[in-house]
Amino acid sequence: MEFNKKRKEELEGRIKKLENLISDKGICAKQVKKARKAQRHLDLTVFMVSLITIAGITVWALGGKSAED
């Protein structure tokens, strides 16, 4: 039983190494890296715009209340 478990772990490790090699040097690896980088930039942009919008709405809402007082 223990032998099978060790063998399974070893095979999974080898498969993971092979998958990493293919993703780093395989077909379209450069395009995949560019797409991941573009997605990361897009996610950061959306986050920052959302944060600025929420801050702006908060300032506007608080500013409107103090003007009425």
NORRA-V324579 format. One record per residue. N is the residue number from 0. RES is the residue in three letters. PHI is phi in radians with two decimals (NA if undefined). PSI is psi as a letter, one per 20 degrees, with the letter a starting at -180 (999 if undefined). Layout:
N/RES/PHI/PSI, N/RES/PHI/PSI
This chain:
0/MET/NA/g, 1/GLU/-1.16/h, 2/PHE/-1.09/g, 3/ASN/-1.13/h, 4/LYS/-1.14/g, 5/LYS/-1.11/g, 6/ARG/-1.12/g, 7/LYS/-1.10/g, 8/GLU/-1.10/h, 9/GLU/-1.14/g, 10/LEU/-1.15/h, 11/GLU/-1.10/h, 12/GLY/-1.11/g, 13/ARG/-1.14/g, 14/ILE/-1.11/g, 15/LYS/-1.11/g, 16/LYS/-1.08/g, 17/LEU/-1.13/g, 18/GLU/-1.09/g, 19/ASN/-1.12/g, 20/LEU/-1.08/g, 21/ILE/-1.12/g, 22/SER/-1.20/h, 23/ASP/-1.43/h, 24/LYS/-2.21/j, 25/GLY/-1.43/a, 26/ILE/-1.12/p, 27/CYS/1.16/k, 28/ALA/-1.09/h, 29/LYS/-1.14/g, 30/GLN/-1.17/h, 31/VAL/-1.16/g, 32/LYS/-1.09/g, 33/LYS/-1.13/g, 34/ALA/-1.15/g, 35/ARG/-1.12/g, 36/LYS/-1.14/g, 37/ALA/-1.10/g, 38/GLN/-1.13/h, 39/ARG/-1.09/g, 40/HIS/-1.14/h, 41/LEU/-1.12/g, 42/ASP/-1.08/g, 43/LEU/-1.12/h, 44/THR/-1.12/g, 45/VAL/-1.09/g, 46/PHE/-1.09/g, 47/MET/-1.16/g, 48/VAL/-1.10/g, 49/SER/-1.10/g, 50/LEU/-1.09/g, 51/ILE/-1.15/h, 52/THR/-1.11/g, 53/ILE/-1.10/g, 54/ALA/-1.11/g, 55/GLY/-1.12/g, 56/ILE/-1.12/h, 57/THR/-1.11/g, 58/VAL/-1.10/g, 59/TRP/-1.09/g, 60/ALA/-1.16/g, 61/LEU/-1.22/h, 62/GLY/-1.19/h, 63/GLY/-1.20/h, 64/LYS/-1.24/g, 65/SER/-1.26/h, 66/ALA/-1.21/h, 67/GLU/-1.29/h, 68/ASP/-1.28/999
